[in-house]
């Protein structure tokens, strides 16, 4: 019971962080799109709380942020981000559960989750654009999901694994997911 309560609290905290972290970069939109501030809490949620909590928080965060603050715009960005972030949370949680619990395995789990999320983002944007009779070129996908996000990708690789290990050491029973 205590573990479930802690996962609810951690998930709620990470959802709140996903909602407010974009304000840290909000004054400079180019910086916000490069650093991907909503991605960090979702990846942490998947690793720490498991795939279902990661999926739920990832799906909810961009839609809730769009509904409350008007950013990102609901269609197509918040919708595509919801699928992307849900994939981050789901895949990172599944891989953390399946791979050996040694610290080295956080990195491949993180990289696979990041690639899967970005591919889902691209597919979602493509479907949204097609539904509006527009195109979505591979170059647009690469610019928005890959090359334009390199600082955020590096930040995720640098911050997520140590944070996961630190939190898991503090609350050891989270490893049992």
C-alpha positions in Angstrom: 0.0 0.0 0.0 2.8 2.4 0.9 4.5 1.7 -2.5 1.4 2.5 -4.4 0.8 5.7 -2.5 4.4 6.8 -3.1 4.0 6.1 -6.9 0.8 8.2 -6.9 2.6 11.0 -5.2 5.7 10.8 -7.4 3.5 10.6 -10.5 1.6 13.7 -9.4 4.8 15.6 -8.7 6.3 14.7 -12.0 3.0 15.7 -13.8 3.2 19.0 -12.0 6.8 19.4 -13.0 5.9 18.7 -16.7 3.3 21.4 -16.5 5.6 24.1 -15.0 9.1 23.3 -16.4 8.3 24.9 -19.8 8.0 28.2 -17.9 11.7 28.1 -17.2 12.3 28.4 -21.0 9.0 30.0 -22.0 10.4 33.5 -22.5 12.6 32.1 -25.3 10.5 29.7 -27.4 13.5 28.5 -29.4 15.2 27.5 -26.2 12.2 25.6 -24.9 11.8 23.6 -28.1 15.5 22.7 -28.0 15.6 21.7 -24.3 12.3 19.7 -24.3 11.5 20.4 -20.6 8.4 18.3 -20.5 10.3 15.1 -21.5 12.4 14.8 -18.4 9.6 14.3 -15.9 7.9 11.8 -18.1 11.0 9.7 -18.6 11.6 9.8 -14.8 8.0 8.7 -14.2 8.3 5.7 -16.5 11.6 4.6 -14.9 10.5 5.2 -11.3 6.8 4.4 -11.2 6.5 1.9 -14.1 5.0 1.7 -17.6 1.4 2.4 -16.8 2.1 5.4 -14.6 4.6 6.7 -17.2 2.0 6.2 -20.0 -0.7 8.0 -18.0 1.4 11.0 -17.0 3.0 11.2 -20.5 -0.4 11.2 -22.2 -1.9 13.7 -19.8 0.8 16.3 -19.5 0.7 18.0 -22.9 -3.0 17.8 -23.2 -3.5 19.3 -19.7 -0.9 21.9 -20.3 -2.6 22.9 -23.6 -6.0 23.0 -21.9 -4.9 25.1 -19.0 -2.2 27.4 -20.5 -3.0 27.2 -24.2 0.5 25.9 -25.0 1.4 23.8 -26.8 -1.5 24.3 -29.3 -3.8 21.3 -29.0 -3.7 20.3 -32.6 -1.4 19.1 -33.9 1.4 19.7 -31.4 -0.1 18.8 -28.0 -1.8 15.7 -29.5 1.4 14.5 -31.1 3.4 15.3 -28.0 0.8 13.3 -25.9 1.5 10.2 -28.0 5.3 10.9 -27.9 5.5 11.4 -24.1 3.1 8.4 -23.5 5.6 6.3 -25.5 8.5 7.6 -23.4 6.8 6.7 -20.2 5.6 3.3 -21.4 8.8 2.2 -23.0 11.1 3.4 -20.3 9.0 1.7 -17.7 8.8 -1.6 -19.6 12.5 -1.7 -20.3 13.4 -0.8 -16.7 11.3 -3.7 -15.6 12.7 -6.2 -18.2 16.4 -5.3 -18.3 18.8 -6.2 -15.4 18.6 -3.7 -12.6 22.3 -2.7 -12.9 22.8 1.0 -13.5 24.4 0.5 -16.9 21.1 -0.8 -18.4 19.4 2.6 -17.7 21.2 4.1 -20.8 20.0 1.6 -23.4 16.5 1.8 -21.9 16.6 5.6 -22.1 17.9 5.6 -25.7 15.3 3.1 -26.9 12.5 5.1 -25.2 13.7 8.3 -26.7 13.9 6.9 -30.2 10.5 5.2 -29.9 8.9 8.4 -28.6 10.3 10.5 -31.4 9.2 7.9 -34.1 5.7 8.0 -32.6 5.8 11.8 -32.6 6.7 11.8 -36.3 4.0 9.3 -37.2 1.4 11.3 -35.2 2.4 14.5 -36.8 2.2 12.9 -40.2 -1.3 11.6 -39.5 -2.4 15.0 -38.2 -1.1 16.8 -41.3 -2.6 14.3 -43.6 -6.0 14.8 -41.9 -5.7 18.5 -42.7 -4.7 17.8 -46.3 -1.1 18.9 -45.7 2.2 17.2 -46.0 4.8 16.4 -43.3 8.2 15.8 -44.9 11.0 13.8 -43.5 13.1 16.9 -43.3 10.4 18.6 -41.1 10.4 15.6 -38.8 14.2 15.5 -38.6 14.4 19.3 -37.9 11.7 19.2 -35.1 12.3 15.8 -33.5 16.0 15.3 -33.9 18.4 18.1 -35.0 16.4 20.9 -33.2 16.3 18.8 -30.0 19.9 17.9 -29.6 20.5 20.0 -26.5 17.4 18.4 -24.9 18.5 14.9 -25.9 21.9 15.5 -24.4 20.3 16.9 -21.2 18.1 13.8 -20.9 21.1 11.5 -21.4 23.0 13.4 -18.7 20.3 13.9 -16.1 17.8 11.0 -16.3 20.1 8.0 -15.4 21.8 9.7 -12.3 18.4 10.9 -11.1 16.8 7.5 -11.4 19.7 5.8 -9.6 19.6 8.5 -6.8 15.9 8.2 -6.3 15.9 4.4 -6.4 18.7 4.3 -3.8 16.7 6.6 -1.6 13.4 4.6 -2.0 14.7 1.1 -2.7 11.3 -0.5 -2.9 10.7 1.4 -6.2 13.1 -1.1 -7.8 10.6 -3.9 -7.3 8.1 -2.5 -9.8 
